[in-house]
Amino acid sequence: MAADFDVAILGGGMGGYPAAIRASQLGLKVALVESDKLGGTCLHVGCIPTKALLESSELYHRVAVRGQEFGIAAESVAFDYPRIAARRDAVVNQLFKGVQYLMKKNKV
């Protein structure tokens, strides 16, 4: 089965999927080729999950170490890593769904 495309973009990461969207918006028929998950390394295992984990650790640090400075007294501060990981996964999943929506909306 032959397919006609005006442009083929290799990689659906942070460079590829925006390029595919823009090409489609300009009226081109676009093929986006991704060997793994749409959104690439940054979305799924790099930048985004790391930043979600950092946000949790920064919040913990602010309450546990610097709480008094902000007028917050906490007798004990604890963390629940499974919940931290679940939040990380939820952030990634929400953004992944957004990328999927944009692909569909822009007919990529």
A tleap script that builds the chain and sets N, CA, C and O, in Angstrom:
source leaprc.protein.ff14SB
mol = sequence {
  NMET ALA ALA ASP PHE ASP VAL ALA ILE LEU
  GLY GLY GLY MET GLY GLY TYR PRO ALA ALA
  ILE ARG ALA SER GLN LEU GLY LEU LYS VAL
  ALA LEU VAL GLU SER ASP LYS LEU GLY GLY
  THR CYS LEU HIE VAL GLY CYS ILE PRO THR
  LYS ALA LEU LEU GLU SER SER GLU LEU TYR
  HIE ARG VAL ALA VAL ARG GLY GLN GLU PHE
  GLY ILE ALA ALA GLU SER VAL ALA PHE ASP
  TYR PRO ARG ILE ALA ALA ARG ARG ASP ALA
  VAL VAL ASN GLN LEU PHE LYS GLY VAL GLN
  TYR LEU MET LYS LYS ASN LYS CVAL
}
set mol.1.N position { 0.847 -1.179 0.000 }
set mol.1.CA position { 0.000 0.000 0.000 }
set mol.1.C position { 0.892 1.242 0.000 }
set mol.1.O position { 1.656 1.465 0.939 }
set mol.2.N position { 0.793 2.024 -1.027 }
set mol.2.CA position { 1.586 3.246 -1.145 }
set mol.2.C position { 0.861 4.396 -0.464 }
set mol.2.O position { -0.367 4.477 -0.471 }
set mol.3.N position { 1.642 5.269 0.115 }
set mol.3.CA position { 1.075 6.451 0.752 }
set mol.3.C position { 1.796 7.671 0.199 }
set mol.3.O position { 3.014 7.660 0.014 }
set mol.4.N position { 1.041 8.705 -0.059 }
set mol.4.CA position { 1.622 9.949 -0.558 }
set mol.4.C position { 1.683 10.964 0.570 }
set mol.4.O position { 0.674 11.280 1.201 }
set mol.5.N position { 2.879 11.466 0.809 }
set mol.5.CA position { 3.082 12.501 1.808 }
set mol.5.C position { 3.949 13.584 1.191 }
set mol.5.O position { 4.784 13.315 0.328 }
set mol.6.N position { 3.741 14.802 1.644 }
set mol.6.CA position { 4.579 15.908 1.204 }
set mol.6.C position { 5.886 15.944 1.987 }
set mol.6.O position { 6.924 16.354 1.467 }
set mol.7.N position { 5.824 15.511 3.236 }
set mol.7.CA position { 7.003 15.540 4.095 }
set mol.7.C position { 6.929 14.384 5.088 }
set mol.7.O position { 5.854 14.041 5.580 }
set mol.8.N position { 8.083 13.791 5.373 }
set mol.8.CA position { 8.198 12.765 6.409 }
set mol.8.C position { 9.153 13.292 7.473 }
set mol.8.O position { 10.252 13.754 7.167 }
set mol.9.N position { 8.722 13.214 8.706 }
set mol.9.CA position { 9.538 13.688 9.820 }
set mol.9.C position { 9.908 12.481 10.663 }
set mol.9.O position { 9.046 11.706 11.078 }
set mol.10.N position { 11.204 12.331 10.910 }
set mol.10.CA position { 11.698 11.206 11.692 }
set mol.10.C position { 11.892 11.638 13.136 }
set mol.10.O position { 12.717 12.502 13.431 }
set mol.11.N position { 11.132 11.036 14.022 }
set mol.11.CA position { 11.232 11.338 15.443 }
set mol.11.C position { 10.092 12.211 15.909 }
set mol.11.O position { 9.883 13.311 15.398 }
set mol.12.N position { 9.357 11.713 16.880 }
set mol.12.CA position { 8.221 12.451 17.424 }
set mol.12.C position { 8.521 13.076 18.764 }
set mol.12.O position { 7.650 13.159 19.630 }
set mol.13.N position { 9.768 13.521 18.938 }
set mol.13.CA position { 10.164 14.165 20.181 }
set mol.13.C position { 9.888 15.658 20.154 }
set mol.13.O position { 9.048 16.135 19.391 }
set mol.14.N position { 10.602 16.385 20.992 }
set mol.14.CA position { 10.352 17.810 21.174 }
set mol.14.C position { 10.664 18.659 19.941 }
set mol.14.O position { 10.234 19.810 19.866 }
set mol.15.N position { 11.388 18.122 18.995 }
set mol.15.CA position { 11.615 18.824 17.732 }
set mol.15.C position { 10.700 18.326 16.643 }
set mol.15.O position { 10.189 19.105 15.839 }
set mol.16.N position { 10.492 17.012 16.619 }
set mol.16.CA position { 9.729 16.393 15.544 }
set mol.16.C position { 8.252 16.682 15.560 }
set mol.16.O position { 7.684 17.059 14.535 }
set mol.17.N position { 7.607 16.510 16.721 }
set mol.17.CA position { 6.154 16.691 16.694 }
set mol.17.C position { 5.735 18.138 16.448 }
set mol.17.O position { 4.737 18.347 15.758 }
set mol.18.N position { 6.440 19.163 16.973 }
set mol.18.CA position { 6.059 20.530 16.597 }
set mol.18.C position { 6.294 20.810 15.109 }
set mol.18.O position { 5.528 21.545 14.485 }
set mol.19.N position { 7.350 20.225 14.545 }
set mol.19.CA position { 7.604 20.398 13.109 }
set mol.19.C position { 6.482 19.775 12.294 }
set mol.19.O position { 6.051 20.338 11.287 }
set mol.20.N position { 6.009 18.615 12.729 }
set mol.20.CA position { 4.908 17.943 12.033 }
set mol.20.C position { 3.628 18.770 12.104 }
set mol.20.O position { 2.906 18.897 11.115 }
set mol.21.N position { 3.356 19.324 13.266 }
set mol.21.CA position { 2.165 20.164 13.426 }
set mol.21.C position { 2.254 21.377 12.502 }
set mol.21.O position { 1.299 21.698 11.793 }
set mol.22.N position { 3.396 22.041 12.514 }
set mol.22.CA position { 3.543 23.254 11.698 }
set mol.22.C position { 3.430 22.933 10.215 }
set mol.22.O position { 2.782 23.669 9.472 }
set mol.23.N position { 4.048 21.850 9.779 }
set mol.23.CA position { 3.955 21.465 8.368 }
set mol.23.C position { 2.507 21.203 7.982 }
set mol.23.O position { 2.069 21.593 6.899 }
set mol.24.N position { 1.768 20.548 8.860 }
set mol.24.CA position { 0.353 20.283 8.591 }
set mol.24.C position { -0.446 21.584 8.537 }
set mol.24.O position { -1.318 21.747 7.684 }
set mol.25.N position { -0.146 22.505 9.448 }
set mol.25.CA position { -0.833 23.796 9.452 }
set mol.25.C position { -0.564 24.581 8.169 }
set mol.25.O position { -1.380 25.404 7.753 }
set mol.26.N position { 0.572 24.324 7.556 }
set mol.26.CA position { 0.916 24.987 6.294 }
set mol.26.C position { 0.327 24.275 5.082 }
set mol.26.O position { 0.586 24.656 3.941 }
set mol.27.N position { -0.468 23.238 5.340 }
set mol.27.CA position { -1.169 22.562 4.261 }
set mol.27.C position { -0.476 21.338 3.693 }
set mol.27.O position { -0.926 20.794 2.684 }
set mol.28.N position { 0.598 20.894 4.310 }
set mol.28.CA position { 1.318 19.718 3.824 }
set mol.28.C position { 0.741 18.443 4.431 }
set mol.28.O position { 0.254 18.449 5.561 }
set mol.29.N position { 0.801 17.362 3.678 }
set mol.29.CA position { 0.403 16.057 4.187 }
set mol.29.C position { 1.646 15.449 4.844 }
set mol.29.O position { 2.664 15.230 4.187 }
set mol.30.N position { 1.548 15.182 6.148 }
set mol.30.CA position { 2.720 14.856 6.957 }
set mol.30.C position { 2.688 13.416 7.444 }
set mol.30.O position { 1.658 12.918 7.898 }
set mol.31.N position { 3.843 12.756 7.341 }
set mol.31.CA position { 4.057 11.454 7.981 }
set mol.31.C position { 5.065 11.675 9.104 }
set mol.31.O position { 6.177 12.147 8.868 }
set mol.32.N position { 4.671 11.333 10.315 }
set mol.32.CA position { 5.568 11.427 11.468 }
set mol.32.C position { 5.943 10.009 11.867 }
set mol.32.O position { 5.073 9.197 12.181 }
set mol.33.N position { 7.235 9.711 11.854 }
set mol.33.CA position { 7.721 8.364 12.151 }
set mol.33.C position { 8.408 8.386 13.513 }
set mol.33.O position { 9.382 9.112 13.716 }
set mol.34.N position { 7.893 7.587 14.438 }
set mol.34.CA position { 8.453 7.508 15.789 }
set mol.34.C position { 8.594 6.042 16.164 }
set mol.34.O position { 7.631 5.283 16.056 }
set mol.35.N position { 9.774 5.634 16.600 }
set mol.35.CA position { 10.019 4.225 16.927 }
set mol.35.C position { 9.553 3.854 18.329 }
set mol.35.O position { 9.421 2.671 18.642 }
set mol.36.N position { 9.307 4.836 19.168 }
set mol.36.CA position { 8.876 4.557 20.534 }
set mol.36.C position { 7.627 5.374 20.819 }
set mol.36.O position { 6.679 5.339 20.034 }
set mol.37.N position { 7.604 6.100 21.914 }
set mol.37.CA position { 6.416 6.862 22.290 }
set mol.37.C position { 6.481 8.285 21.742 }
set mol.37.O position { 7.530 8.929 21.751 }
set mol.38.N position { 5.346 8.750 21.272 }
set mol.38.CA position { 5.210 10.129 20.825 }
set mol.38.C position { 5.563 11.054 21.990 }
set mol.38.O position { 5.085 10.861 23.108 }
set mol.39.N position { 6.379 12.033 21.733 }
set mol.39.CA position { 6.835 12.937 22.780 }
set mol.39.C position { 8.312 12.745 23.086 }
set mol.39.O position { 8.975 13.646 23.600 }
set mol.40.N position { 8.819 11.561 22.765 }
set mol.40.CA position { 10.243 11.295 22.871 }
set mol.40.C position { 10.793 11.172 24.277 }
set mol.40.O position { 10.058 11.067 25.259 }
set mol.41.N position { 12.103 11.188 24.333 }
set mol.41.CA position { 12.831 11.002 25.591 }
set mol.41.C position { 12.502 12.086 26.603 }
set mol.41.O position { 12.270 11.785 27.774 }
set mol.42.N position { 12.477 13.324 26.178 }
set mol.42.CA position { 12.231 14.436 27.100 }
set mol.42.C position { 10.916 14.261 27.844 }
set mol.42.O position { 10.861 14.431 29.062 }
set mol.43.N position { 9.875 13.927 27.129 }
set mol.43.CA position { 8.561 13.788 27.752 }
set mol.43.C position { 8.470 12.556 28.642 }
set mol.43.O position { 7.888 12.623 29.724 }
set mol.44.N position { 9.026 11.452 28.213 }
set mol.44.CA position { 8.767 10.190 28.906 }
set mol.44.C position { 9.805 9.771 29.936 }
set mol.44.O position { 9.446 9.144 30.932 }
set mol.45.N position { 11.074 10.094 29.734 }
set mol.45.CA position { 12.089 9.643 30.690 }
set mol.45.C position { 13.118 10.715 31.047 }
set mol.45.O position { 13.954 10.493 31.923 }
set mol.46.N position { 13.071 11.844 30.399 }
set mol.46.CA position { 14.092 12.865 30.615 }
set mol.46.C position { 13.576 14.066 31.368 }
set mol.46.O position { 13.314 14.006 32.569 }
set mol.47.N position { 13.435 15.146 30.650 }
set mol.47.CA position { 13.133 16.458 31.229 }
set mol.47.C position { 11.894 16.482 32.116 }
set mol.47.O position { 11.963 16.903 33.271 }
set mol.48.N position { 10.780 16.039 31.589 }
set mol.48.CA position { 9.503 16.196 32.290 }
set mol.48.C position { 9.428 15.344 33.555 }
set mol.48.O position { 9.107 15.883 34.614 }
set mol.49.N position { 9.710 14.038 33.497 }
set mol.49.CA position { 9.660 13.255 34.734 }
set mol.49.C position { 10.663 13.752 35.777 }
set mol.49.O position { 10.372 13.761 36.973 }
set mol.50.N position { 11.838 14.161 35.315 }
set mol.50.CA position { 12.851 14.669 36.235 }
set mol.50.C position { 12.366 15.930 36.929 }
set mol.50.O position { 12.529 16.076 38.141 }
set mol.51.N position { 11.776 16.835 36.175 }
set mol.51.CA position { 11.278 18.080 36.773 }
set mol.51.C position { 10.133 17.816 37.737 }
set mol.51.O position { 10.012 18.505 38.750 }
set mol.52.N position { 9.291 16.833 37.442 }
set mol.52.CA position { 8.202 16.488 38.362 }
set mol.52.C position { 8.773 15.969 39.680 }
set mol.52.O position { 8.281 16.328 40.750 }
set mol.53.N position { 9.800 15.131 39.615 }
set mol.53.CA position { 10.446 14.627 40.835 }
set mol.53.C position { 11.140 15.757 41.590 }
set mol.53.O position { 11.072 15.819 42.818 }
set mol.54.N position { 11.799 16.640 40.867 }
set mol.54.CA position { 12.459 17.779 41.513 }
set mol.54.C position { 11.460 18.678 42.229 }
set mol.54.O position { 11.741 19.187 43.314 }
set mol.55.N position { 10.304 18.872 41.626 }
set mol.55.CA position { 9.290 19.714 42.261 }
set mol.55.C position { 8.861 19.123 43.600 }
set mol.55.O position { 8.707 19.850 44.581 }
set mol.56.N position { 8.667 17.807 43.642 }
set mol.56.CA position { 8.305 17.151 44.905 }
set mol.56.C position { 9.420 17.305 45.934 }
set mol.56.O position { 9.153 17.600 47.099 }
set mol.57.N position { 10.664 17.108 45.513 }
set mol.57.CA position { 11.779 17.210 46.461 }
set mol.57.C position { 11.965 18.645 46.951 }
set mol.57.O position { 12.306 18.865 48.113 }
set mol.58.N position { 11.746 19.606 46.083 }
set mol.58.CA position { 11.862 21.006 46.498 }
set mol.58.C position { 10.777 21.379 47.500 }
set mol.58.O position { 11.036 22.114 48.453 }
set mol.59.N position { 9.573 20.879 47.290 }
set mol.59.CA position { 8.494 21.149 48.244 }
set mol.59.C position { 8.818 20.526 49.596 }
set mol.59.O position { 8.633 21.161 50.634 }
set mol.60.N position { 9.297 19.293 49.587 }
set mol.60.CA position { 9.700 18.622 50.824 }
set mol.60.C position { 10.762 19.453 51.544 }
set mol.60.O position { 10.658 19.698 52.746 }
set mol.61.N position { 11.766 19.878 50.812 }
set mol.61.CA position { 12.855 20.663 51.400 }
set mol.61.C position { 12.345 21.968 51.990 }
set mol.61.O position { 12.746 22.359 53.087 }
set mol.62.N position { 11.468 22.635 51.267 }
set mol.62.CA position { 10.954 23.920 51.773 }
set mol.62.C position { 10.208 23.754 53.079 }
set mol.62.O position { 10.360 24.574 53.985 }
set mol.63.N position { 9.406 22.709 53.192 }
set mol.63.CA position { 8.647 22.504 54.426 }
set mol.63.C position { 9.556 21.966 55.532 }
set mol.63.O position { 9.533 22.477 56.652 }
set mol.64.N position { 10.350 20.949 55.231 }
set mol.64.CA position { 11.165 20.290 56.255 }
set mol.64.C position { 12.307 21.166 56.762 }
set mol.64.O position { 12.568 21.209 57.965 }
set mol.65.N position { 12.979 21.853 55.866 }
set mol.65.CA position { 14.184 22.583 56.245 }
set mol.65.C position { 13.921 24.074 56.431 }
set mol.65.O position { 14.495 24.701 57.321 }
set mol.66.N position { 13.071 24.630 55.608 }
set mol.66.CA position { 12.890 26.078 55.641 }
set mol.66.C position { 11.512 26.509 56.126 }
set mol.66.O position { 11.177 27.692 56.059 }
set mol.67.N position { 10.718 25.578 56.609 }
set mol.67.CA position { 9.362 25.898 57.032 }
set mol.67.C position { 9.285 27.024 58.046 }
set mol.67.O position { 8.467 27.933 57.909 }
set mol.68.N position { 10.135 26.967 59.067 }
set mol.68.CA position { 10.123 27.995 60.116 }
set mol.68.C position { 10.356 29.386 59.536 }
set mol.68.O position { 9.755 30.362 59.985 }
set mol.69.N position { 11.210 29.468 58.560 }
set mol.69.CA position { 11.510 30.743 57.906 }
set mol.69.C position { 10.254 31.369 57.304 }
set mol.69.O position { 10.138 32.591 57.220 }
set mol.70.N position { 9.314 30.514 56.886 }
set mol.70.CA position { 8.073 30.981 56.275 }
set mol.70.C position { 6.904 30.977 57.250 }
set mol.70.O position { 5.759 31.203 56.858 }
set mol.71.N position { 7.197 30.719 58.522 }
set mol.71.CA position { 6.147 30.702 59.524 }
set mol.71.C position { 5.332 29.423 59.524 }
set mol.71.O position { 4.186 29.417 59.972 }
set mol.72.N position { 5.908 28.347 59.029 }
set mol.72.CA position { 5.213 27.061 58.980 }
set mol.72.C position { 5.903 26.113 59.947 }
set mol.72.O position { 7.092 25.821 59.814 }
set mol.73.N position { 5.138 25.639 60.920 }
set mol.73.CA position { 5.672 24.684 61.888 }
set mol.73.C position { 5.076 23.318 61.591 }
set mol.73.O position { 3.861 23.131 61.637 }
set mol.74.N position { 5.943 22.377 61.289 }
set mol.74.CA position { 5.504 21.005 61.023 }
set mol.74.C position { 6.269 20.095 61.972 }
set mol.74.O position { 7.499 20.069 61.965 }
set mol.75.N position { 5.531 19.349 62.787 }
set mol.75.CA position { 6.192 18.461 63.743 }
set mol.75.C position { 7.010 17.400 63.031 }
set mol.75.O position { 8.113 17.064 63.462 }
set mol.76.N position { 6.475 16.877 61.947 }
set mol.76.CA position { 7.244 15.912 61.163 }
set mol.76.C position { 6.840 16.050 59.695 }
set mol.76.O position { 5.683 16.307 59.364 }
set mol.77.N position { 7.807 15.875 58.861 }
set mol.77.CA position { 7.568 15.914 57.425 }
set mol.77.C position { 8.097 14.599 56.871 }
set mol.77.O position { 9.238 14.216 57.130 }
set mol.78.N position { 7.268 13.926 56.118 }
set mol.78.CA position { 7.667 12.641 55.546 }
set mol.78.C position { 7.325 12.638 54.065 }
set mol.78.O position { 6.548 13.466 53.588 }
set mol.79.N position { 7.915 11.700 53.355 }
set mol.79.CA position { 7.571 11.568 51.948 }
set mol.79.C position { 7.115 10.148 51.664 }
set mol.79.O position { 7.490 9.201 52.356 }
set mol.80.N position { 6.299 10.028 50.634 }
set mol.80.CA position { 5.736 8.747 50.204 }
set mol.80.C position { 6.133 8.579 48.744 }
set mol.80.O position { 5.459 9.087 47.849 }
set mol.81.N position { 7.239 7.860 48.505 }
set mol.81.CA position { 7.756 7.774 47.142 }
set mol.81.C position { 6.760 7.199 46.143 }
set mol.81.O position { 6.694 7.699 45.021 }
set mol.82.N position { 5.982 6.174 46.490 }
set mol.82.CA position { 5.004 5.701 45.500 }
set mol.82.C position { 4.029 6.799 45.048 }
set mol.82.O position { 3.640 6.841 43.881 }
set mol.83.N position { 3.640 7.679 45.964 }
set mol.83.CA position { 2.749 8.780 45.572 }
set mol.83.C position { 3.494 9.826 44.748 }
set mol.83.O position { 2.930 10.409 43.822 }
set mol.84.N position { 4.746 10.059 45.082 }
set mol.84.CA position { 5.562 10.981 44.287 }
set mol.84.C position { 5.697 10.445 42.864 }
set mol.84.O position { 5.554 11.192 41.896 }
set mol.85.N position { 5.972 9.150 42.745 }
set mol.85.CA position { 6.110 8.528 41.423 }
set mol.85.C position { 4.788 8.552 40.664 }
set mol.85.O position { 4.770 8.746 39.449 }
set mol.86.N position { 3.682 8.354 41.380 }
set mol.86.CA position { 2.363 8.388 40.734 }
set mol.86.C position { 2.074 9.786 40.192 }
set mol.86.O position { 1.512 9.929 39.107 }
set mol.87.N position { 2.456 10.815 40.943 }
set mol.87.CA position { 2.264 12.189 40.464 }
set mol.87.C position { 3.117 12.439 39.225 }
set mol.87.O position { 2.650 13.028 38.251 }
set mol.88.N position { 4.372 11.988 39.268 }
set mol.88.CA position { 5.260 12.107 38.104 }
set mol.88.C position { 4.622 11.466 36.876 }
set mol.88.O position { 4.594 12.056 35.796 }
set mol.89.N position { 4.114 10.256 37.057 }
set mol.89.CA position { 3.494 9.537 35.941 }
set mol.89.C position { 2.244 10.249 35.435 }
set mol.89.O position { 1.977 10.265 34.233 }
set mol.90.N position { 1.475 10.842 36.356 }
set mol.90.CA position { 0.265 11.570 35.959 }
set mol.90.C position { 0.622 12.810 35.137 }
set mol.90.O position { -0.057 13.126 34.160 }
set mol.91.N position { 1.680 13.507 35.533 }
set mol.91.CA position { 2.130 14.686 34.781 }
set mol.91.C position { 2.538 14.276 33.371 }
set mol.91.O position { 2.136 14.908 32.394 }
set mol.92.N position { 3.339 13.215 33.269 }
set mol.92.CA position { 3.789 12.730 31.960 }
set mol.92.C position { 2.591 12.313 31.111 }
set mol.92.O position { 2.510 12.657 29.932 }
set mol.93.N position { 1.668 11.574 31.711 }
set mol.93.CA position { 0.500 11.090 30.968 }
set mol.93.C position { -0.373 12.241 30.471 }
set mol.93.O position { -0.871 12.202 29.346 }
set mol.94.N position { -0.558 13.257 31.300 }
set mol.94.CA position { -1.366 14.412 30.885 }
set mol.94.C position { -0.730 15.104 29.675 }
set mol.94.O position { -1.425 15.456 28.722 }
set mol.95.N position { 0.571 15.294 29.716 }
set mol.95.CA position { 1.254 15.940 28.592 }
set mol.95.C position { 1.252 15.048 27.351 }
set mol.95.O position { 1.111 15.545 26.234 }
set mol.96.N position { 1.408 13.739 27.538 }
set mol.96.CA position { 1.364 12.787 26.428 }
set mol.96.C position { 0.003 12.844 25.737 }
set mol.96.O position { -0.075 12.856 24.509 }
set mol.97.N position { -1.067 12.878 26.528 }
set mol.97.CA position { -2.411 12.987 25.950 }
set mol.97.C position { -2.564 14.297 25.181 }
set mol.97.O position { -3.233 14.337 24.148 }
set mol.98.N position { -1.952 15.357 25.678 }
set mol.98.CA position { -1.994 16.633 24.975 }
set mol.98.C position { -1.311 16.565 23.618 }
set mol.98.O position { -1.812 17.118 22.639 }
set mol.99.N position { -0.169 15.886 23.558 }
set mol.99.CA position { 0.539 15.727 22.285 }
set mol.99.C position { -0.300 14.883 21.329 }
set mol.99.O position { -0.404 15.203 20.145 }
set mol.100.N position { -0.897 13.805 21.838 }
set mol.100.CA position { -1.760 12.966 20.997 }
set mol.100.C position { -2.924 13.785 20.434 }
set mol.100.O position { -3.260 13.666 19.255 }
set mol.101.N position { -3.531 14.609 21.277 }
set mol.101.CA position { -4.639 15.464 20.840 }
set mol.101.C position { -4.180 16.407 19.723 }
set mol.101.O position { -4.875 16.573 18.721 }
set mol.102.N position { -3.015 17.016 19.903 }
set mol.102.CA position { -2.510 17.940 18.886 }
set mol.102.C position { -2.251 17.237 17.558 }
set mol.102.O position { -2.487 17.808 16.493 }
set mol.103.N position { -1.766 16.003 17.622 }
set mol.103.CA position { -1.539 15.237 16.382 }
set mol.103.C position { -2.864 15.002 15.657 }
set mol.103.O position { -2.963 15.184 14.444 }
set mol.104.N position { -3.866 14.600 16.412 }
set mol.104.CA position { -5.182 14.328 15.816 }
set mol.104.C position { -5.805 15.614 15.273 }
set mol.104.O position { -6.314 15.645 14.153 }
set mol.105.N position { -5.757 16.665 16.076 }
set mol.105.CA position { -6.343 17.948 15.679 }
set mol.105.C position { -5.709 18.475 14.394 }
set mol.105.O position { -6.392 19.058 13.551 }
set mol.106.N position { -4.410 18.269 14.252 }
set mol.106.CA position { -3.683 18.787 13.089 }
set mol.106.C position { -3.514 17.764 11.975 }
set mol.106.O position { -2.777 17.989 11.015 }
set mol.107.N position { -4.208 16.635 12.114 }
set mol.107.CA position { -4.229 15.592 11.073 }
set mol.107.C position { -2.832 15.106 10.695 }
set mol.107.O position { -2.503 14.976 9.516 }
set mol.108.N position { -2.026 14.844 11.707 }
set mol.108.CA position { -0.680 14.298 11.485 }
set mol.108.C position { -0.758 12.801 11.701 }
set mol.108.O position { 0.250 12.105 11.573 }
savepdb mol mol.pdb
quit
